[in-house]
């Protein structure tokens, strides 16, 4: 069978060669030829679907194939009439900052995906997350440190508090100078000048702490913040508590006997006041021993969706709980002073300092009751 088939193919090939040698022409008027395989070569017209001046498009001849390609490149048209050749590839190279996502089942083709958020292009096929204190660079080919900021003196958030503090310091200093100049007059002596000086010192410290809160954080500034943060209010409330307690004891003792109560002299009042203040200082020193002051960079407060806008905030490492604990003793003095102010609300008009102290304590309690829930309620909010 094989021999018979080979003989048939050989006779057919001989007849084709003889047909070509005789110069026969095809229906198109071209000579009839065969290739080395004995097959007639193909002749094709190549068309391209192109837009025309009319609203429709049509096929136009842009080349042909006869043994080889004959293509009229200048006659080709692509989208919007652009004559330039489009790239004939499965996938174009990815740009900087983009990774290749390989198409499943077609390993030579891929989709380009940009590394988003805080990710950078680690390799040709992967994006990785930058360390927490860093962000991707402009090209997303690596990571750079996040800029560190702090509260500047020219910031509106600093200018307004400094302005108010300066007014308060000037007013307090004016009152202190007035008291010193008239130190031995009956009015100053009757007002309890010793307690008045302590109270004015506390008010002065409350205004002065503003400058420490704005200053550039370092170990020294953070230490002073811890010391003076609650010390000004402690001075003020301790002085007020001592005064109201003294008035209360005088009238309670007067109901029982004509003997004056103990520890109502100016020296005794100062000793009681500074004993109360020393408790605050002792608590601060214990805080120093348990948790030494230091600075920290908070990268979470201004970690925005856009990495280019991310900033690290330099601040003292004082937690919200530690802050409230530092002020907790002053709050305790304030509440105790309020209790004594309520008890002394019915004293004679000659002791007119009791009623202003009571009014001050009532309003202060209301302010603190509003401040604490708001402070903790907004501690994790973006608006803080």
C-alpha positions, 0 to 999 in steps of 0.5 A: 500500500505504501509503495502504491501511494508513493508512486501515485504522489510521484506521478502527480508531481511529475504532471504538475511540473509538466503543467507548469513547463507548458506555461499554462495561465490561471483564470487571473492571467498569471502563470500557474506555479507550485511551491516545493511542497507541490501546493499552489501559492496563495494570493490574498488581498489585505483589507482594513476597516477604516472610517470615511468622510461619511458617517459609516466605515468601509473596508479598504485594500492596504496590501496583498500577499503573493509569496510575500507580504506587500503592505502599504503602511501609509494607507493604514489608519487607526483610531482618530486617523492616527497613521502611527502603528500601535504596539502589537504586544499582549501587554505593555511595560508597566510604569514606575510604581506599578506591579505586574499582575499576571493573567491566569493561564497566559503567563506572557500577559499581565495587567499593570496595578499601581501600588496604592496607599502606603505601599511601594513597588518592591519588585516587578510583581509585588507591592509591599507596605512601608514601615509605620514611620515611613511613606512611599516616595513620589515614584513609589519605588522605595520608602522615605521618612515621614516629616515630623512637625510640632506646634509652631509659635506662628501657628493660629493655634498658638498665637491666640492662647499666647495672646490670652496668656499675656493678657492674664499675666499682665493683669495678674502681675498688676494685681500682685504689684498693687498688693505689694505696694499697699501691703500694710494697708487695712484693706490688703491685710483684711483680705488675707494677704498671705492667701491672696499671694498664694492664690495670685501665684497659682493664677500666674502659673496657670497662664504661664503653663501656656508657653511650656505647652507650645515650646518644642518638646524635649526632656526638660520641657516635658519635665516642666510640663508635668510639674506645672501642669496641675501645680497652678490649679493646686495653688489656687484651690489649696488657697481657696480651700484653706480660706473656706475651711478657716471660715467654716471652723470659725463659725462652727466653733462660735456656735459651741464656745467663744474660744477661737479655733486652732490653726487660723493664724496666717502662719498656720494657714500658709502651713496648711496650704503648702502641705496640700500643695506638697501632696501634688508635688509628691505625686509628680515625683512618683510619676517621674520615678515610674515613668521618666519623661521623654518625647515621642513622635505620634504618626497616627494622629495625622496619618491621612489617606494620601501618604504625601500629606502624612506627618508625624507629631513630636510631643511629650509622652503624656497619655490622656489618663496620666493627664487626668490623674495629674489634674485629679488632685486639683479636682479633689481640692476643688470639690472639697472647697465647693463642699465648704463653700456650701456650708459657709453660704449662710455666714454674715455679710461681713465675711463677704469672701465666702459667697464669691468663693462659693459662686466661683466653685459652683461654676468651676465644677460645672466647667470640669463636669463638661470638660472631662466627658468631652475630653475623653469622648473626642480623644480618638476622633480625627477632629481633636 
